[in-house]
Amino acid sequence: MAKRIEHDFLGEKEIPQDVYYGIQTLRAIENFHITGIQLKEEPIFVQALGYVKKGAAMANRDLGVLDKNIAAYIIKACDRVIAGEFNDQFPSDLIQGGAGTSVNMNANEVIANVALEMMGKEKGQYEFCHPNNHVNCSQSTNDAYPTAFRIALINKLTGYKATLGELADAFGAKGEEFKDVLKMGRTQLQDAVPMSMGDEFKAFATNLNEELARVEESKRLISEINMGATAIGTGVNAPESYSLLVTKYLAEITGLDLVLARDLIEATYDAGAYVQLSGVLKRTAVKVSKICNDLRLLSSGPRAGLNEINLPSMQPGSSIMPGKVNPVIPELVNQTAFYVIGADLTVTMAAEAGQLQLNVMEPVLAFALFTSITYMNNACKTLKDKCVVGITANAEHTKSMVMQSIGIVTQLNPIIGYEKCSAIAREALQTGKSVHDLAVKEKKWVTQEKWDEIYTFDNLIRPKFIQ
């Protein structure tokens, strides 16, 4: 295999001639072996790096600090990176030391060598287009990396928000489908008062729809970038007005509402927006997991459990118990939620670990947030497609449980008072007699007419005050 020699201030290395990355990327490949997940497996991040380098080249061209011909080739190379043509040239592990320098240099080297090839030059002939002098012009890892990270997060969140919305809609549709299904509500796993199963599922939808607004709020926080901050926020080596111009170009080419941070020194080390986003992901994970717990409970049985709903049968549930089918999809989503909840602690600790003018822990922030968004997106899609849309209700069974429940005595409180209701509940529990028979037939504390007025379907699910 043909090789080329590249150097940095640590020495020289042989680079395979067919690759577009260079010596600093090769050092990252050699040094970082943690997750086994390479940068190329987050193509949205690679695309975002292309956007950042393109926006920088456009601003540097306009400000006269980058030769227009070189800038034109860099911009064309960036367009090809943005299109995904060179994703396989980003091989370093997502978790790495150096605050993302290896990722930034990976992008610089690939774009430089793509530009060189388009110029008719050989890869590595950096005197014509240099990774640092030209592609990284007016930049530092400390503004280029977080800006690309934020662009990638916004784009990932856009897809995740759509998936979460579809899951909420699926629960809403089931709420409409089950609106005439009478069931028993429960508190502390004990019979409470009747309700509609439709309302139960609509509440799941409402619960998730609340999260859509939180995701949008997080996107707005993430949209504040620090391009032009360069090393620590002072803008060293960047021309005057570069920050505003590069931000303007990035907003245009990405189609995102990116804004320049008001204090670039603060923005270069602050990770508060990541903590906020991670908290939103954790909050949604907790909610989705709670809903999955409810689905597992409601479908428990089928003969010796609640058996109010049927989840789609996905696979045999036991190697020893014939006929057993487990709620594998809710279980899967529960476990995914546990991971996301744990990743939130990683984000918290990494954000706290920032020191002085830089937080060097951004690579693990990127890994934690990218994986959490991906996992939550996959979990919500799986839950919708393989579980929620196929749920059916056991309406006759749930109605029977309501009418046999002691909990329905609560509706008699305004009529006969708490003490008499307690007496009926106690006797019903001890004897197995129904609340109806005790209240109407034996004790005659309630007339049949009044019973019929109170215990209609509409009044059970939308109770009116009746005396």
C-alpha positions in Angstrom: 0.0 0.0 0.0 1.3 3.4 -1.0 2.2 5.7 1.9 2.9 9.4 2.4 4.9 10.9 5.2 3.3 13.6 7.4 4.8 15.4 10.3 3.7 17.4 13.4 5.8 18.8 16.2 6.0 15.3 17.8 7.6 13.8 14.7 6.7 12.0 11.5 4.4 9.2 10.6 3.5 7.1 7.6 -0.1 7.7 6.4 -1.8 5.4 3.9 -2.0 7.4 0.6 -5.6 6.5 0.0 -7.0 8.0 3.2 -8.0 11.7 3.5 -7.2 12.1 7.2 -3.7 12.9 8.4 -1.2 12.5 11.2 -3.2 14.0 14.0 -6.2 11.7 13.2 -3.8 8.8 13.1 -2.5 9.6 16.5 -6.1 9.7 17.8 -6.8 6.2 16.3 -3.7 4.9 18.1 -4.4 6.6 21.4 -8.1 6.4 22.0 -9.8 3.0 22.4 -12.8 3.4 24.8 -16.2 3.0 23.3 -15.5 1.4 19.9 -17.9 3.9 18.5 -16.2 6.0 15.9 -17.0 9.6 14.8 -18.3 8.3 11.5 -21.1 6.6 13.3 -22.6 10.0 14.2 -22.9 11.3 10.6 -24.8 14.3 11.8 -21.7 15.4 13.7 -19.5 14.9 10.7 -22.0 17.0 8.7 -21.9 19.7 11.3 -18.1 19.9 11.2 -18.5 20.4 7.5 -20.9 23.3 8.1 -18.5 24.9 10.6 -15.5 24.8 8.3 -17.6 26.0 5.3 -19.0 29.0 7.3 -15.5 29.8 8.6 -14.0 29.7 5.0 -16.8 32.0 3.7 -16.2 34.5 6.5 -12.4 34.4 6.2 -12.7 34.9 2.4 -14.9 37.9 2.9 -12.6 39.4 5.5 -9.5 38.9 3.2 -7.6 36.6 5.6 -8.0 33.6 3.3 -7.1 33.5 -0.4 -10.3 33.4 -2.4 -9.1 30.5 -4.6 -8.2 28.4 -1.6 -11.4 29.3 0.1 -13.4 28.2 -3.0 -11.8 24.8 -2.9 -12.3 24.5 0.9 -16.0 25.4 0.5 -16.4 22.8 -2.3 -14.7 20.2 -0.1 -17.0 21.1 2.8 -20.0 20.6 0.7 -18.9 17.1 -0.1 -18.3 16.4 3.6 -21.7 17.8 4.4 -23.2 15.5 1.8 -21.7 12.5 3.6 -19.3 11.5 0.9 -16.4 11.2 3.4 -18.0 9.8 6.5 -15.7 6.8 6.5 -12.7 9.2 6.9 -13.7 10.0 10.5 -12.5 7.0 12.4 -11.5 8.2 15.9 -13.3 7.2 19.0 -16.0 9.5 20.3 -14.5 9.6 23.8 -11.0 11.1 23.7 -8.7 13.4 25.5 -7.8 16.8 24.2 -11.2 18.6 24.4 -12.0 17.5 20.9 -8.8 18.6 19.2 -8.5 15.2 17.4 -12.1 15.6 16.0 -11.4 19.2 14.9 -8.1 18.1 13.2 -9.8 15.1 11.6 -12.1 17.5 9.9 -9.3 19.9 9.0 -7.2 17.2 7.5 -10.0 15.5 5.5 -11.2 18.8 4.1 -7.7 20.0 3.2 -6.9 16.7 1.4 -10.2 16.7 -0.5 -9.5 20.3 -1.5 -6.0 19.3 -2.6 -7.3 16.5 -4.7 -9.8 18.8 -6.4 -6.9 21.2 -7.1 -5.0 18.4 -8.9 -2.5 18.0 -6.0 -1.5 15.0 -4.0 -2.8 14.4 -0.5 -0.5 15.8 2.0 0.8 18.7 -0.2 -0.3 21.1 2.5 1.7 24.0 1.1 -1.3 24.5 -1.2 -4.1 23.9 1.3 -3.1 23.5 5.0 -5.3 21.9 7.6 -4.3 24.5 10.2 -3.4 27.6 8.3 -6.3 27.4 5.8 -9.1 25.1 6.9 -8.7 26.0 10.6 -8.2 29.7 9.8 -9.6 32.1 12.6 -10.6 29.0 14.6 -9.6 26.9 17.6 -10.9 23.5 18.6 -12.5 25.4 21.5 -15.0 27.2 19.3 -15.2 24.9 16.2 -15.8 21.7 18.1 -18.6 23.0 20.4 -20.3 24.8 17.6 -20.4 21.7 15.4 -21.5 19.7 18.5 -24.4 22.1 19.0 -25.4 22.1 15.3 -25.4 18.3 15.4 -27.5 18.2 18.7 -30.1 20.6 17.2 -30.5 18.4 14.1 -30.7 15.2 16.2 -33.2 16.8 18.5 -35.4 17.7 15.5 -35.7 14.1 14.5 -36.2 13.0 18.1 -38.9 15.5 18.7 -40.8 14.3 15.7 -40.6 10.7 16.9 -41.7 11.6 20.4 -44.6 13.5 18.9 -45.6 10.4 16.9 -45.6 8.3 20.1 -47.8 10.9 21.9 -50.2 10.9 18.9 -50.4 7.1 19.0 -51.4 7.2 22.7 -53.9 9.9 21.8 -55.4 7.8 19.1 -55.8 4.9 21.5 -57.4 7.3 23.9 -60.1 8.0 21.3 -60.4 4.3 20.5 -60.9 3.4 24.2 -63.1 6.4 25.2 -66.2 4.1 25.9 -64.2 1.5 27.9 -65.1 1.7 31.6 -62.4 0.7 34.0 -61.2 1.1 37.5 -58.7 3.8 38.4 -56.2 2.9 41.0 -54.1 4.7 43.6 -51.3 2.9 45.4 -52.2 -0.2 43.4 -55.6 -0.3 45.2 -59.0 0.2 43.7 -59.9 3.9 43.6 -62.8 5.2 41.5 -64.0 4.4 38.0 -62.6 6.1 34.9 -62.5 5.8 31.1 -59.6 3.8 29.6 -59.7 6.5 26.9 -58.9 9.1 29.5 -56.1 7.0 30.8 -54.4 6.8 27.4 -55.1 10.4 26.6 -53.3 11.3 29.8 -50.3 9.3 28.5 -50.4 11.5 25.4 -50.6 14.7 27.4 -47.7 13.5 29.5 -45.5 13.1 26.5 -46.8 16.2 24.6 -45.5 18.3 27.6 -42.0 17.1 26.7 -42.1 18.4 23.2 -42.1 22.0 24.6 -39.1 21.1 26.8 -37.2 19.7 23.8 -37.9 23.0 21.9 -36.6 25.0 24.9 -33.4 23.0 24.9 -32.9 23.5 21.2 -33.1 27.3 21.8 -30.4 27.1 24.5 -28.2 24.9 22.3 -28.5 27.4 19.5 -26.1 29.9 21.2 -22.6 29.4 19.8 -19.2 30.7 20.4 -17.6 30.9 17.0 -14.9 33.5 17.0 -14.0 32.8 20.6 -11.0 30.9 19.4 -8.8 29.6 22.2 -10.4 31.0 25.4 -13.0 33.5 24.2 -10.8 36.5 23.6 -10.8 36.0 19.8 -7.1 35.7 19.4 -6.0 35.2 15.7 -9.5 36.0 14.4 -10.2 39.3 12.5 -12.5 41.9 13.7 -16.2 41.3 13.0 -15.4 37.6 12.2 -17.6 36.3 15.0 -20.7 38.0 13.7 -20.0 37.2 10.1 -19.3 33.5 10.6 -22.4 33.1 12.8 -24.5 34.8 10.0 -23.1 32.3 7.4 -23.6 29.3 9.7 -27.3 30.3 10.3 -27.8 30.6 6.5 -26.1 27.4 5.4 -27.6 25.2 8.2 -31.1 26.8 8.2 -30.9 27.0 12.0 -31.6 30.0 14.3 -28.0 30.2 15.5 -27.0 33.2 17.6 -23.6 34.4 18.9 -23.1 34.2 22.6 -23.0 37.6 24.3 -19.9 36.7 26.4 -17.5 34.5 24.5 -15.2 33.8 27.4 -18.2 32.5 29.4 -19.6 30.6 26.5 -16.3 28.8 25.8 -16.3 27.0 29.2 -20.0 26.9 30.1 -21.8 23.6 29.7 -25.1 24.6 31.2 -27.1 24.1 28.0 -25.9 20.5 27.9 -27.0 19.9 31.5 -30.4 21.4 30.7 -30.8 19.2 27.6 -29.7 16.1 29.5 -32.2 16.9 32.2 -34.9 17.1 29.6 -33.9 13.7 28.2 -33.9 12.2 31.7 -37.3 13.7 32.5 -38.7 12.2 29.3 -37.1 8.9 30.0 -38.6 8.8 33.5 -42.1 9.6 32.0 -41.8 7.0 29.2 -40.6 4.4 31.6 -43.5 5.1 34.0 -45.9 4.7 31.2 -44.3 1.3 30.3 -44.6 0.2 33.9 -48.4 1.0 33.6 -48.7 -0.9 30.3 -47.0 -4.0 31.9 -49.3 -3.8 34.9 -52.5 -3.3 32.9 -51.6 -6.2 30.6 -50.5 -8.5 33.5 -52.0 -12.0 33.6 -53.7 -12.9 31.5 -55.7 -15.1 33.9 -54.2 -14.1 37.2 -53.4 -10.4 36.6 -55.3 -7.2 35.8 -55.7 -8.2 32.1 -57.3 -4.9 31.2 -55.3 -4.6 27.9 -53.6 -6.8 25.5 -50.2 -5.9 24.2 -49.1 -7.3 20.8 -47.5 -10.7 21.1 -43.9 -10.3 19.9 -42.2 -13.6 20.8 -42.5 -16.7 23.0 -41.8 -15.7 26.6 -40.2 -18.7 28.2 -37.9 -21.6 27.5 -39.8 -23.7 30.0 -43.4 -22.3 30.3 -45.4 -23.0 27.2 -47.8 -20.2 26.0 -46.2 -17.5 28.1 -45.8 -14.2 26.3 -43.9 -11.3 28.0 -44.2 -7.5 27.6 -40.8 -7.4 26.0 -41.2 -4.0 24.3 -42.1 -2.1 27.5 -39.3 -3.9 29.2 -36.9 -2.9 26.5 -38.0 0.7 26.8 -37.6 0.6 30.6 -34.0 -0.5 30.2 -33.3 2.2 27.7 -34.7 4.8 30.1 -32.4 3.5 32.8 -29.4 4.1 30.6 -30.5 7.6 29.7 -31.1 8.4 33.4 -27.6 7.2 34.2 -26.0 9.2 31.3 -27.5 12.3 32.8 -25.1 11.9 35.8 -22.2 11.6 33.3 -23.3 14.9 31.7 -23.6 16.5 35.1 -20.1 15.4 36.3 -18.5 16.3 32.9 -20.1 19.8 33.0 -18.9 20.4 36.5 -15.4 19.3 35.6 -14.7 22.4 33.5 -11.7 24.3 34.8 -11.0 28.0 34.3 -11.4 29.0 30.6 -12.3 25.6 29.1 -14.2 22.4 29.7 -12.0 19.7 28.3 -14.7 17.0 28.9 -16.9 17.9 25.9 -16.1 14.6 24.1 -17.9 12.6 26.9 -20.7 15.2 26.9 -21.0 14.6 23.1 -21.0 10.8 23.6 -23.5 10.9 26.4 -25.9 13.2 24.7 -25.7 11.7 21.2 -26.3 8.2 22.6 -29.1 9.3 24.9 -30.9 11.1 22.0 -30.4 8.1 19.7 -31.5 5.6 22.3 -34.6 7.7 23.2 -35.5 8.1 19.6 -35.2 4.4 19.0 -37.1 3.5 22.1 -40.0 5.9 21.3 -40.2 4.5 17.7 -40.1 0.9 18.9 -42.7 1.5 21.6 -45.1 3.1 19.1 -44.6 0.7 16.2 -44.3 -2.6 18.1 -46.6 -2.0 21.1 -48.9 1.0 21.3 -50.6 0.9 17.9 -51.5 -2.8 18.5 -52.9 -2.5 22.0 -56.5 -3.7 22.5 -58.8 -3.4 25.4 -60.7 -6.1 27.3 -63.8 -3.9 27.7 -66.2 -6.4 29.2 -63.7 -7.5 31.7 -62.8 -4.0 32.8 -66.5 -3.1 33.2 -67.1 -6.2 35.3 -64.2 -5.3 37.6 -65.7 -1.8 38.1 -69.1 -3.0 39.0 -67.7 -5.7 41.3 -65.3 -3.3 43.0 -65.7 -1.9 46.4 -64.3 1.4 45.1 -67.5 2.4 43.6 -68.9 3.1 47.0 -67.1 6.4 46.9 -69.9 7.8 44.7 -72.4 7.3 47.5 -70.5 9.6 50.0 -72.7 12.6 49.2 -75.9 10.5 49.6 -75.4 8.4 52.7 -72.2 9.8 54.2 -68.7 8.4 54.8 -69.6 6.2 57.8 -72.3 4.3 56.0 -70.1 3.9 53.0 -67.3 2.6 55.2 -69.7 0.0 56.6 -70.8 -1.1 53.2 -67.2 -1.4 52.0 -66.1 -3.4 55.1 -69.0 -5.8 54.8 -68.6 -6.2 51.0 -64.9 -7.0 51.5 -65.7 -9.5 54.3 -68.7 -11.3 52.6 -68.0 -10.9 48.9 -71.4 -9.2 48.4 -71.7 -6.3 45.9 -71.9 -2.7 46.9 -75.2 -2.5 45.0 -76.8 -5.4 46.8 -75.8 -4.1 50.2 -76.7 -0.4 49.6 -79.9 -0.9 47.7 -81.3 -4.3 48.6 -80.2 -5.1 52.1 -79.7 -1.9 53.9 -82.0 0.2 51.6 -79.9 3.3 52.2 -80.1 4.1 48.4 -83.1 3.7 46.1 -82.7 1.8 42.8 -83.6 5.0 41.0 -80.9 7.0 42.7 -78.4 4.1 42.0 -79.3 4.2 38.3 -78.8 8.0 38.3 -75.4 7.8 39.9 -74.0 4.7 38.1 -74.3 5.7 34.5 -71.3 5.4 32.3 -71.1 9.1 31.8 -71.4 9.9 35.5 -68.8 7.3 36.4 -66.1 8.8 34.1 -67.3 12.4 34.3 -68.8 12.5 37.8 -71.3 15.2 38.6 -72.1 16.1 42.2 -75.4 14.3 43.1 -77.2 14.3 46.4 
